[in-house]
């Protein structure tokens, strides 16, 4: 499992409009619809339902919202960099400015967990997060995410 299989370049975006967790989820839903053809409303509902189980803000300004959904056949992701951090009820109570959302088929099993572990490991790396936060260009963000993991796998 690597970022190149999880993430399309068109599923990477810099947001200037997100002012709340709900607005961020709506933006992620629209991004998932544009990049993967997933119904935006279904994406938002699935992500918000998952949030009721516990917040997916993992700390250090990073959130990993994720959900299982009908209508997709493989695990896919969307990456969002926010120009202004927002409250996300994170475990460390710090606002979030980096979000990587994952969408998995209902029956994804271990693939969903492998993808979540890959993203969590990557975004736990402070040097990668520093690079991401310093480059507000979607193409550059995609390159950072995909190249850094390829380098570590080699």
LUMPAVO-401321 format. One record per residue (C-alpha): residue number from 1; chain; x, y, z. Coordinates in steps of 0.001 Angstrom, whole numbers. Example, Ala and Ser with C-alpha at 12.3 -4.5 7.8 and 13.67 -1.06 7.14 Angstrom:
<vexlums>
(vexlum 1,'A',(12300,-4500,7800))
(vexlum 2,'A',(13670,-1060,7140))
</vexlums>
This chain:
<vexlums>
(vexlum 1,'A',(0,0,0))
(vexlum 2,'A',(1386,3392,-969))
(vexlum 3,'A',(135,6920,-1438))
(vexlum 4,'A',(213,6635,-5215))
(vexlum 5,'A',(-2525,3986,-5017))
(vexlum 6,'A',(-4536,5834,-2366))
(vexlum 7,'A',(-4488,9356,-3670))
(vexlum 8,'A',(-5162,10990,-7030))
(vexlum 9,'A',(-3500,14339,-7750))
(vexlum 10,'A',(-6963,15877,-8179))
(vexlum 11,'A',(-7874,14746,-4630))
(vexlum 12,'A',(-5422,17233,-3104))
(vexlum 13,'A',(-6592,20735,-2260))
(vexlum 14,'A',(-5715,23840,-276))
(vexlum 15,'A',(-8765,25291,1460))
(vexlum 16,'A',(-9328,28888,2395))
(vexlum 17,'A',(-13010,28557,3288))
(vexlum 18,'A',(-13156,25948,6060))
(vexlum 19,'A',(-14237,27629,9269))
(vexlum 20,'A',(-15528,24609,11189))
(vexlum 21,'A',(-15264,20840,11337))
(vexlum 22,'A',(-18601,20466,9552))
(vexlum 23,'A',(-17545,22864,6769))
(vexlum 24,'A',(-14295,20923,6359))
(vexlum 25,'A',(-16255,17683,6029))
(vexlum 26,'A',(-18454,19308,3370))
(vexlum 27,'A',(-15363,20462,1480))
(vexlum 28,'A',(-13906,16945,1708))
(vexlum 29,'A',(-17213,15560,412))
(vexlum 30,'A',(-17087,17889,-2602))
(vexlum 31,'A',(-13440,16954,-3229))
(vexlum 32,'A',(-14265,13225,-3053))
(vexlum 33,'A',(-17104,13753,-5498))
(vexlum 34,'A',(-14885,15620,-7973))
(vexlum 35,'A',(-11954,13192,-7711))
(vexlum 36,'A',(-13712,9826,-7311))
(vexlum 37,'A',(-17374,10367,-8195))
(vexlum 38,'A',(-18518,9650,-4627))
(vexlum 39,'A',(-21794,11332,-3658))
(vexlum 40,'A',(-20785,14364,-1561))
(vexlum 41,'A',(-23753,14076,795))
(vexlum 42,'A',(-23062,10409,1466))
(vexlum 43,'A',(-19396,11199,2141))
(vexlum 44,'A',(-20256,13939,4643))
(vexlum 45,'A',(-22829,11727,6386))
(vexlum 46,'A',(-20371,8819,6643))
(vexlum 47,'A',(-17576,11021,7993))
(vexlum 48,'A',(-19817,12760,10521))
(vexlum 49,'A',(-21244,9410,11672))
(vexlum 50,'A',(-17697,8141,12229))
(vexlum 51,'A',(-16879,11290,14222))
(vexlum 52,'A',(-19666,10445,16687))
(vexlum 53,'A',(-17620,7389,17704))
(vexlum 54,'A',(-14714,9628,18639))
(vexlum 55,'A',(-12848,12496,17045))
(vexlum 56,'A',(-10337,11687,14323))
(vexlum 57,'A',(-8096,14629,15181))
(vexlum 58,'A',(-4943,12723,16100))
(vexlum 59,'A',(-2879,15642,17386))
(vexlum 60,'A',(-201,18064,16210))
(vexlum 61,'A',(-2647,19784,13848))
(vexlum 62,'A',(-3511,16580,11958))
(vexlum 63,'A',(-6904,14939,11392))
(vexlum 64,'A',(-7571,11575,9754))
(vexlum 65,'A',(-11314,11460,9104))
(vexlum 66,'A',(-12304,8120,7622))
(vexlum 67,'A',(-15385,6088,6827))
(vexlum 68,'A',(-16564,2898,5177))
(vexlum 69,'A',(-19045,3443,2372))
(vexlum 70,'A',(-21153,1604,-157))
(vexlum 71,'A',(-20426,2214,-3817))
(vexlum 72,'A',(-16633,2126,-3884))
(vexlum 73,'A',(-14411,-820,-4716))
(vexlum 74,'A',(-11078,200,-3168))
(vexlum 75,'A',(-9668,2438,-447))
(vexlum 76,'A',(-9132,6025,-1658))
(vexlum 77,'A',(-8081,9240,1))
(vexlum 78,'A',(-8319,13004,-128))
(vexlum 79,'A',(-5765,15429,1295))
(vexlum 80,'A',(-6604,18933,2452))
(vexlum 81,'A',(-4328,21683,3737))
(vexlum 82,'A',(-6166,24510,5473))
(vexlum 83,'A',(-4850,28062,5351))
(vexlum 84,'A',(-6269,28659,8848))
(vexlum 85,'A',(-6405,25915,11509))
(vexlum 86,'A',(-9845,24975,12843))
(vexlum 87,'A',(-11091,23340,16030))
(vexlum 88,'A',(-11477,19610,15451))
(vexlum 89,'A',(-11858,18280,19026))
(vexlum 90,'A',(-8419,16710,18633))
(vexlum 91,'A',(-6887,14523,21312))
(vexlum 92,'A',(-4330,17234,22146))
(vexlum 93,'A',(-6909,20042,21791))
(vexlum 94,'A',(-4795,21704,19089))
(vexlum 95,'A',(-6520,23104,16000))
(vexlum 96,'A',(-6185,21183,12730))
(vexlum 97,'A',(-4688,22443,9483))
(vexlum 98,'A',(-3771,19105,7836))
(vexlum 99,'A',(-6493,16559,7025))
(vexlum 100,'A',(-6239,13282,5154))
(vexlum 101,'A',(-9610,11601,4639))
(vexlum 102,'A',(-9928,7923,3762))
(vexlum 103,'A',(-12904,6177,2197))
(vexlum 104,'A',(-13125,2399,2162))
(vexlum 105,'A',(-15633,-153,909))
(vexlum 106,'A',(-17898,-1558,3622))
(vexlum 107,'A',(-16101,-4908,3343))
(vexlum 108,'A',(-12549,-3505,3031))
(vexlum 109,'A',(-11267,-5307,6122))
(vexlum 110,'A',(-7497,-5136,6504))
(vexlum 111,'A',(-6941,-2835,3500))
(vexlum 112,'A',(-8709,4,5297))
(vexlum 113,'A',(-6528,-516,8365))
(vexlum 114,'A',(-3325,-691,6299))
(vexlum 115,'A',(-4215,2579,4569))
(vexlum 116,'A',(-5048,4265,7876))
(vexlum 117,'A',(-1745,3068,9375))
(vexlum 118,'A',(217,4336,6355))
(vexlum 119,'A',(-1362,7778,6536))
(vexlum 120,'A',(-978,7986,10331))
(vexlum 121,'A',(2708,6972,10174))
(vexlum 122,'A',(3411,9478,7421))
(vexlum 123,'A',(1645,12412,9044))
(vexlum 124,'A',(3240,11663,12406))
(vexlum 125,'A',(6565,12615,10772))
(vexlum 126,'A',(7084,16260,11710))
(vexlum 127,'A',(9454,16893,8780))
(vexlum 128,'A',(6792,15787,6289))
(vexlum 129,'A',(4131,17927,7986))
(vexlum 130,'A',(6502,20904,7932))
(vexlum 131,'A',(7034,20433,4182))
(vexlum 132,'A',(3288,20117,3612))
(vexlum 133,'A',(2508,23247,5603))
(vexlum 134,'A',(5188,25197,3721))
(vexlum 135,'A',(3901,24372,235))
(vexlum 136,'A',(370,25596,-465))
(vexlum 137,'A',(334,24217,-4021))
(vexlum 138,'A',(-1749,21047,-4616))
(vexlum 139,'A',(707,19564,-7141))
(vexlum 140,'A',(3614,20071,-4724))
(vexlum 141,'A',(1587,18600,-1844))
(vexlum 142,'A',(825,15510,-3936))
(vexlum 143,'A',(4502,15120,-4794))
(vexlum 144,'A',(5558,15439,-1149))
(vexlum 145,'A',(3051,12793,-70))
(vexlum 146,'A',(3855,10322,-2823))
(vexlum 147,'A',(7636,10793,-3059))
(vexlum 148,'A',(8339,10769,664))
(vexlum 149,'A',(6657,7390,1042))
(vexlum 150,'A',(8378,5983,-2036))
(vexlum 151,'A',(11760,7049,-618))
(vexlum 152,'A',(11039,5376,2726))
(vexlum 153,'A',(9874,2156,1066))
(vexlum 154,'A',(13090,1810,-942))
</vexlums>
